[in-house]
Amino acid sequence: MTDYREGYEFYRQVCEEHGLEPINFHYYISSLSQEQLDAYNMQAKSIGDSIEYEVS
């Protein structure tokens, strides 16, 4: 199974920024579509890459 933790962390950050309570990881994995999971993972990866670039 693909690691969705980075995508979940991105999802949690967005929820917190908007004052929303995020769902737990298990429900996140079981309730989102593959398309949604992929979108969160791509966004998390691009943010992670840009942070690495800025730090370097």
Secondary structure, DSSP 8 states (H G I E B T S, - for coil): ----HHHHHHHHHHHHHTT-----HHHHHHHS-HHHHHHHHHHHHHHHHHHHHHH-
